[in-house]
């Protein structure tokens, strides 16, 4: 069997990254690949996906796994950026460097590259990527950045577009998905809660916490604010069966890219909260309304746009995106 190691933001129980890993592992198993995943929680990852898993920062096991592998996959997600932290960029770059050092085929899997604000770090990353076997990115900005640095790359859609969701009959519920972020503010929470109380008080409000360490506190805070405005409103904080629960919503207002994507794939009337350029781009591509983090908009106009969205058109948009596995599969065929 072809042996593959996968490096990414795995084991932190972040919905989007775990969904990407799920899709990737499912496909690799179909084509008969032996899989090892680097994870912050190897026991969780091993049990969840039925794969081999080693601790991300266990240097001996990481090096040993790469040395025994045929292919190193880095991604998906936004690993090669220093907005989150320079430390994470150094780590994921080091894994790529080890793969190249051991003369393995290195695949950059559907990543969003940048921003990289540290000039030296950008120089290192770009020169590493020039030696990768295959570089694939999920957006035009990443492609442009790589092209500027003379790195050959191909653009693909996000792997979650290949997730089998299927449209459900919408229940009388509205999803709210929030996360902690440096631009999160009380003004946004207050205005959003007022908007929800004014327009959706007759519906169940499902507040999605997709990564407990970043989402739970702000989810609870929003719930408290909402109840202070409309005490009788029915709310629930949702932490599991995420795809199934999102697919049954009537409306979704969310921050995280993959929460929004699952909603769109389910034909749910969706509104984005613009905390990141990838969310802004998705909103533009799917023609859904968007709320700035400043909350400086006309919320009545927003409601009109959200209410008048066509679920069928959202489904058509999602169906127009097809993830191309063939460019990856060729590498595994050649390796056999």
C-alpha positions in Angstrom: 0.0 0.0 0.0 1.1 3.6 -0.6 1.9 5.2 2.7 0.7 8.7 3.3 1.2 11.1 6.2 -1.2 14.0 6.6 -0.3 17.2 8.4 -2.9 19.8 9.4 -4.8 21.5 12.2 -6.2 18.1 13.4 -7.2 16.9 16.8 -8.3 20.3 18.1 -11.9 19.3 17.3 -12.4 22.3 15.0 -15.4 21.5 12.8 -14.1 22.8 9.5 -10.7 21.1 9.8 -12.1 17.9 11.0 -14.7 17.9 8.1 -11.8 18.4 5.6 -9.9 15.5 7.2 -13.0 13.3 7.1 -13.5 13.9 3.4 -9.8 13.4 2.6 -9.5 10.2 4.6 -12.7 8.8 3.1 -11.3 9.3 -0.4 -7.8 8.0 0.4 -9.3 4.8 1.8 -11.3 4.3 -1.4 -8.1 4.2 -3.4 -6.4 1.9 -1.0 -3.9 4.2 0.9 -2.3 3.5 4.3 -2.9 6.7 6.3 -1.1 8.3 9.3 -2.4 11.7 10.6 -0.4 14.1 12.7 -2.8 15.2 15.5 -2.8 17.1 18.8 -5.0 14.3 20.1 -3.9 11.0 18.4 -6.4 8.8 20.3 -9.3 10.9 19.2 -8.1 11.1 15.6 -7.4 7.3 15.4 -10.8 6.3 16.8 -12.7 8.9 14.8 -11.3 8.1 11.4 -9.9 4.6 11.8 -6.4 5.6 10.8 -2.9 5.6 12.3 -2.2 8.8 14.3 0.8 10.3 16.0 1.3 13.3 18.3 1.9 16.4 16.2 4.8 17.6 18.4 6.3 14.2 19.1 9.4 14.9 16.9 10.7 11.3 16.9 7.4 9.8 15.8 6.8 12.6 13.2 10.2 12.1 11.6 9.9 8.3 11.7 6.4 8.5 10.0 7.6 10.8 7.3 10.7 8.7 6.7 8.5 5.6 6.2 5.9 7.3 4.0 5.7 7.7 0.2 3.7 10.9 0.2 3.3 13.9 2.6 0.0 15.8 2.4 0.0 19.2 4.0 -3.5 20.6 4.5 -6.2 21.5 4.0 -7.1 24.8 5.6 -5.0 27.9 6.1 -1.8 26.5 7.5 0.8 28.7 5.8 0.0 32.1 7.3 1.2 34.0 10.3 -1.9 35.9 11.2 -2.9 33.2 13.8 0.7 32.9 14.9 4.3 32.7 13.5 4.8 29.6 15.6 2.2 27.6 13.7 3.6 28.8 10.3 7.1 27.6 11.4 5.7 24.2 12.5 3.8 23.5 9.2 6.7 24.7 7.1 9.1 22.5 9.1 6.9 19.4 8.3 7.0 20.3 4.6 10.8 20.7 4.8 11.1 17.3 6.4 9.1 15.7 3.6 11.4 17.3 1.0 14.5 16.4 3.0 13.5 12.7 3.0 12.8 13.1 -0.8 9.1 12.3 -0.4 6.3 13.5 -2.7 4.9 16.6 -1.0 1.3 17.7 -1.8 -0.1 21.0 -0.6 -3.8 20.1 -0.3 -6.4 22.8 -1.0 -4.8 25.4 1.2 -5.4 29.1 1.6 -1.9 30.6 1.5 -1.1 33.8 3.5 -1.2 36.4 4.6 2.4 36.1 5.6 3.5 39.3 7.2 7.1 38.3 8.1 9.2 38.8 5.0 11.8 36.1 6.0 9.0 33.6 6.7 7.4 34.3 3.4 10.8 33.8 1.6 11.2 30.4 3.3 7.7 29.2 2.6 7.8 30.2 -1.1 11.1 28.5 -1.6 9.8 25.3 0.0 6.7 25.3 -2.1 8.8 25.5 -5.3 10.0 22.0 -4.6 6.6 20.5 -3.7 5.3 17.8 -6.1 1.8 19.4 -6.3 0.5 22.7 -4.9 -3.2 23.3 -4.8 -5.0 26.3 -3.4 -8.6 27.1 -2.8 -8.8 30.8 -3.8 -7.6 33.3 -6.3 -5.7 35.4 -3.8 -3.5 32.4 -2.8 -2.9 31.6 -6.4 -1.9 35.2 -7.2 0.5 35.2 -4.2 2.2 32.0 -5.3 2.3 33.2 -9.0 4.0 36.4 -7.8 6.7 34.2 -6.1 7.0 31.9 -9.1 5.4 28.9 -7.4 3.4 26.7 -9.8 0.0 25.9 -8.3 -3.5 24.8 -9.3 -6.7 26.2 -8.0 -9.4 23.8 -6.6 -12.6 24.4 -4.7 -12.8 23.6 -1.0 -12.9 19.8 -0.3 -16.1 20.3 1.7 -18.0 20.9 -1.6 -17.7 17.1 -2.0 -19.3 16.4 1.4 -22.5 14.6 0.9 -25.1 16.7 2.8 -28.4 16.6 0.9 -31.3 18.9 1.4 -33.6 18.3 4.4 -37.0 19.6 5.0 -36.3 22.9 6.9 -37.5 23.0 10.5 -38.7 26.2 12.2 -35.2 27.1 13.4 -32.5 29.7 12.9 -28.8 28.9 13.3 -26.3 31.4 14.8 -22.6 30.5 14.6 -20.1 32.7 16.4 -16.4 32.4 17.3 -14.0 34.4 19.4 -11.8 36.6 17.3 -9.7 39.8 17.8 -12.5 41.8 16.0 -15.3 40.3 18.0 -17.2 43.0 19.9 -20.2 43.7 22.2 -21.7 46.0 19.7 -22.0 43.3 17.1 -23.5 40.8 19.6 -26.1 43.4 20.8 -27.2 44.4 17.3 -27.3 40.7 16.1 -29.3 39.7 19.2 -31.8 42.6 18.6 -32.1 41.6 15.0 -32.8 37.9 15.9 -35.3 38.9 18.6 -37.1 41.3 16.3 -37.4 38.9 13.3 -37.1 35.3 14.6 -38.6 35.2 18.1 -41.2 32.7 16.9 -38.5 30.2 15.9 -36.0 28.1 17.8 -32.6 29.7 17.9 -29.8 27.1 17.6 -26.4 28.6 18.6 -23.6 26.5 17.1 -20.3 26.0 19.0 -18.0 24.4 16.5 -14.8 24.5 18.5 -15.3 24.7 22.2 -12.1 26.7 23.0 -13.1 29.5 20.7 -16.8 29.4 20.3 -18.4 28.4 23.6 -17.8 31.5 25.6 -19.1 33.9 22.9 -22.0 31.5 22.2 -23.1 31.7 25.9 -22.6 35.5 25.9 -24.9 35.8 22.9 -27.5 33.6 24.4 -27.6 35.7 27.6 -27.9 38.9 25.6 -30.7 37.4 23.5 -32.6 36.3 26.6 -32.2 39.8 28.1 -34.0 41.2 25.1 -36.6 38.4 24.7 -36.7 36.2 27.8 -39.1 33.7 26.3 -37.2 33.0 23.1 -36.3 29.3 22.7 -32.5 28.7 22.4 -30.1 25.8 22.4 -26.3 25.7 22.2 -25.4 22.9 19.7 -22.1 21.1 19.9 -22.6 17.8 18.0 -24.3 16.3 14.9 -23.3 19.6 13.3 -23.9 18.8 9.6 -27.3 17.2 10.3 -28.4 20.1 12.5 -27.3 22.8 10.0 -29.0 21.0 7.1 -32.4 21.3 8.8 -32.2 25.0 9.5 -34.4 27.6 7.8 -31.8 30.3 8.2 -28.2 30.4 9.1 -26.2 33.5 10.3 -22.5 32.5 10.8 -18.9 33.4 10.9 -17.0 30.2 10.2 -16.4 29.4 6.5 -17.3 25.7 6.7 -20.5 26.3 8.7 -21.6 28.7 6.0 -20.6 26.3 3.3 -22.6 23.4 4.8 -25.6 25.7 5.1 -25.3 26.7 1.5 -24.9 23.1 0.4 -28.1 22.3 2.2 -30.1 25.1 0.6 -30.4 27.0 3.9 -30.9 30.8 3.6 -27.6 32.0 4.7 -25.9 35.2 5.9 -22.2 35.6 6.6 -20.5 37.6 9.3 -17.3 39.0 7.7 -14.4 38.3 10.1 -12.1 37.0 7.4 -11.4 37.5 3.7 -12.3 33.8 2.9 -15.8 34.5 4.3 -16.1 37.7 2.3 -15.2 35.8 -0.8 -17.6 33.0 -0.2 -20.4 35.5 0.4 -19.6 37.2 -2.9 -19.4 33.9 -4.8 -22.7 32.6 -3.4 -24.5 35.9 -3.5 -25.5 35.9 0.1 -25.8 38.9 2.4 -22.9 39.8 4.8 -22.6 41.6 8.1 -19.4 43.5 8.9 -17.9 43.1 12.3 -18.7 46.8 13.0 -22.4 45.8 12.5 -22.7 49.2 10.7 -25.5 48.2 8.3 -29.3 48.5 7.8 -30.6 45.4 9.5 -34.0 45.8 8.0 -32.5 45.7 4.5 -30.4 42.7 5.6 -33.6 40.8 6.7 -35.2 41.5 3.3 -32.1 40.2 1.5 -31.9 37.1 3.7 -35.6 36.4 3.6 -35.7 36.6 -0.2 -32.8 34.3 -0.9 -33.6 31.2 -3.0 -32.7 27.9 -1.5 -32.7 26.4 -4.9 -30.2 28.9 -6.2 -27.9 28.2 -3.3 -28.1 24.5 -4.1 -27.3 25.3 -7.7 -24.3 27.3 -6.7 -23.0 24.5 -4.5 -23.6 21.9 -7.2 -21.5 24.0 -9.7 -18.5 23.4 -7.5 -16.8 20.0 -8.0 -13.6 19.0 -6.3 -11.2 17.5 -8.7 -9.6 14.4 -7.0 -8.0 13.2 -10.3 -5.0 15.4 -10.0 -4.2 13.9 -6.6 -5.0 10.3 -7.5 -2.4 10.4 -10.3 0.3 10.7 -7.7 -0.9 7.6 -5.8 -1.2 5.5 -9.0 2.4 6.4 -10.1 3.7 5.5 -6.6 2.4 1.9 -6.7 
